[in-house]
Amino acid sequence: MNQYETERRLCWSYGLLAVLLSVTIVCIAVTYNHWRTTLDVCPGGYFENTNCGCIFYGISTSTYFNGGHNSYCLYAIFAPLPILLYAIIMTLFHMYRVCINNIGQYEGEKSTTVEEIEGETIVVSSRARISQQNDAVIYCWIPTSCIAALFGIYNLVHAAIITDGFLKTCFQYRGYLVRQLRAAGDQVTAIHFRLGCQAIFDFMDYIQKDAPNSRRGELIFTGVALQLAIIASWVSVCLWIIITIYTALRAYRERDVLTCCGN
């Protein structure tokens, strides 16, 4: 795979990554804004978990269903912004090189000529290659690979936190739902062991009462939005792995060239 093909694939990967990160941020932000007033019913001062309007890490109490601390949702919304910005910049960079400059398009292609010298036939093969003096990007494949790996780990932590927060809220709301519906026997078993989190959040959308003096507005599909955010976040982690592999392979191919880090 020549440099042109590598950068073309990186362009698509970074572009898709930017879309997925945007989906994650928008889905969590919309859901948080919808529920933050309704779930913010924690008693006590700041150090006793007031400002608990986050849809993640909700807690079932005897009176209300409280959300998790707002810091969880704020982290879930704002943490992907740096890597989203980086993905957009890299998308535009590789798009410019691929669509306008055609950098490395003919690298690796062989051309063969036949020459006859003093009655003997000689086959001459040549391979097109980018001039190291003209393309400084070959010096930065290793740093780019390292950055992609670090951002992949960063994205992995974010995906793990929102997934865990989603599952904790789902588990807590099962118990709250049993009390609200006054379920007994097989109904309790079905709620705890047969209904998926999508169904649990559907119950939440329809039967969760507004907190005093709060107005949620229109109905929202909480389960769909959160699961879409989680799926997009985990796919983003996979894309970071792919990007790391592409750039690492390219760095290995250019191993004989000085990098921006030294010899």
Secondary structure, DSSP 8 states (H G I E B T S, - for coil): --HHHHHHHHHHHHHHHHHHHHHHHHHHHHHHHHHHHHH----S-GGGT----EEEEEEE-SS-EEEE-HHHHHHHHHTTHHHHHHHHHHHHHHHHIIIII-TTTTTT-EEEEEEEETTEEEEEEEE----TTT-GGGGGHHHHHHHHHHHHHHHHHHHHHHHHHHHHHHHHHHHHHHHHHT--THHHHIIIIIS-HHHHHHHHHHH----TT----S---HHHHHHHHHHHHHHHHHHHHHHHHHHHHHHHHTTTS-BTTB-
